[in-house]
Amino acid sequence: MRFVDRLRPELIRVAPAWRTFAETVDGLLAALVAAHELPAALAASAAAAIGRREAEASTALLDIAAGVPHARLPGLPRALVAIAADRAGLYEAVPTVSIQIVALVLSPPAAVADHLSILADMSTLLRSGELRASLLGARDGAEALTALRRHARGMP
């Protein structure tokens, strides 16, 4: 299953008030919980796992102002995805480099191929300047999802 097929408008946040990495991760996890995708009891473990993964090496794609924080998390039945976009920036990955689009991925430990496929699909899609402009110009999650689906059609 492609990652865009896992998304619904309520899993996409447009122009949230988040301005740090932690706020962005917590906000996207809250979206997953509110959408009944992530059990609330796993949210703190998910944030910690993402924090550990980010401490190993940044998941920011500085050249395109995007980030793909991800982690493996026991207790998940399948991979989960949530996205945020904000023209003003969600957080600074390094001083003066603001990350405008974040695609968060959580997968069960056994879903290695699925996890890697989702990360590859996201990274490929986010390389499109046209898609990034559409996400940053979207008025809401539904409009952002339409843009993602339109751009994903051209992917193998």
C-alpha positions as MATLAB code, in Angstrom:
seq = 'MRFVDRLRPELIRVAPAWRTFAETVDGLLAALVAAHELPAALAASAAAAIGRREAEASTALLDIAAGVPHARLPGLPRALVAIAADRAGLYEAVPTVSIQIVALVLSPPAAVADHLSILADMSTLLRSGELRASLLGARDGAEALTALRRHARGMP';
ca = [
       0.000    0.000    0.000;
       1.370    3.390   -0.967;
       1.693    5.980    1.742;
      -0.883    8.355    0.190;
      -3.447    5.562    0.484;
      -2.884    5.609    4.264;
      -3.717    9.319    4.527;
      -7.005   11.030    5.241;
      -7.544   14.797    5.482;
      -7.555   14.658    9.293;
      -4.006   13.250    9.226;
      -2.710   16.351    7.460;
      -2.161   19.592    9.350;
      -1.868   22.813    7.369;
      -0.262   25.863    8.991;
      -0.265   24.594   12.582;
       1.204   26.829   15.298;
       4.109   24.452   15.958;
       7.612   25.933   15.916;
       9.832   23.193   17.345;
      10.635   19.635   16.353;
       9.034   18.308   19.553;
       5.842   20.333   19.013;
       5.634   19.083   15.428;
       6.083   15.440   16.428;
       3.619   15.776   19.314;
       1.094   17.533   17.055;
       1.291   14.842   14.384;
       1.036   12.096   17.001;
      -2.033   13.844   18.430;
      -3.543   13.857   14.928;
      -2.940   10.109   14.666;
      -4.525    9.552   18.087;
      -7.536   11.768   17.292;
      -8.064    9.862   14.033;
      -8.016    6.558   15.970;
      -4.909    5.418   14.095;
      -2.514    5.432   17.058;
      -3.604    4.190   20.484;
      -3.220    7.056   22.967;
      -1.257    4.729   25.249;
       1.481    4.498   22.593;
       1.873    8.246   21.912;
       4.609    8.837   24.508;
       6.526    5.750   23.358;
       6.201    6.926   19.759;
       7.574   10.385   20.615;
      10.495    8.813   22.476;
      11.252    6.423   19.587;
      11.196    9.268   17.083;
      13.443   11.330   19.357;
      15.952    8.467   19.622;
      15.944    7.969   15.847;
      16.450   11.701   15.265;
      19.348   11.737   17.754;
      21.105    9.065   15.668;
      20.921   11.182   12.507;
      18.676   13.986   11.377;
      15.810   13.031    9.108;
      15.688   16.559    7.670;
      16.125   16.988    3.938;
      17.663   20.443    4.160;
      17.798   21.090    0.411;
      14.011   20.849    0.125;
      13.025   22.139    3.600;
      11.335   18.856    4.491;
      11.650   16.343    7.287;
      10.696   12.685    7.490;
      10.910   11.706   11.161;
      10.245    8.022   11.580;
      10.519    5.134   13.984;
       9.590    1.529   14.515;
       7.145    0.974   17.341;
       5.964   -2.315   18.859;
       2.208   -2.587   19.244;
       1.231   -1.119   15.875;
      -0.842   -3.258   13.524;
       0.445   -1.429   10.415;
       2.450    1.585    9.296;
       0.991    5.018   10.079;
       1.588    8.335    8.334;
       0.757   11.972    9.166;
       1.862   15.173    7.440;
       2.199   18.848    8.349;
       2.983   21.788    6.096;
       3.536   25.446    6.880;
       5.062   28.098    4.641;
       6.358   29.898    7.775;
       8.181   26.742    8.850;
       7.495   24.134   11.498;
      10.960   24.063   13.094;
      14.584   24.824   12.333;
      16.594   21.675   11.629;
      19.768   23.735   11.815;
      20.078   27.466   12.434;
      18.466   29.434    9.593;
      17.094   26.321    7.820;
      13.380   26.090    8.450;
      11.575   22.819    7.752;
       8.258   23.549    6.040;
       6.924   20.046    5.367;
       7.068   17.089    7.747;
       5.944   13.571    6.935;
       5.950   11.395   10.060;
       6.053    7.593    9.749;
       5.551    4.950   12.431;
       5.794    1.251   11.598;
       5.710   -2.021   13.503;
       9.182   -3.558   13.870;
       8.407   -6.486   11.552;
       7.232   -4.242    8.677;
      10.735   -3.552    7.358;
       9.894   -3.570    3.640;
       6.739   -1.498    4.138;
       8.605    1.048    6.293;
      11.371    1.461    3.726;
       8.885    1.656    0.852;
       6.929    4.437    2.573;
      10.116    6.398    3.289;
      11.272    6.010   -0.317;
       7.878    7.061   -1.720;
       7.750   10.136    0.513;
      11.293   11.181   -0.256;
      10.670   10.798   -3.972;
       7.387   12.717   -3.922;
       8.743   15.517   -1.751;
      11.540   16.132   -4.280;
       8.869   17.641   -6.533;
       8.937   21.417   -6.218;
       5.441   21.532   -7.673;
       4.113   19.209   -4.968;
       5.851   21.131   -2.192;
       4.336   24.377   -3.513;
       0.886   22.734   -3.605;
       1.226   21.487   -0.025;
       2.407   24.865    1.217;
      -0.438   26.596   -0.619;
      -3.152   24.182    0.540;
      -5.954   25.638    2.612;
      -6.684   22.410    4.499;
      -5.935   18.708    4.763;
      -8.365   17.768    1.991;
      -6.692   20.102   -0.494;
      -3.242   18.866    0.537;
      -4.355   15.241    0.123;
      -5.699   15.990   -3.361;
      -2.291   17.408   -4.312;
      -0.487   14.376   -2.882;
      -2.746   11.957   -4.752;
      -2.344   13.876   -8.006;
       1.441   13.738   -7.751;
       1.515   10.121   -6.558;
      -0.328    8.930   -9.683;
       2.863    9.336  -11.687;
       4.852    7.103   -9.342;
       5.438    3.431  -10.168;
];
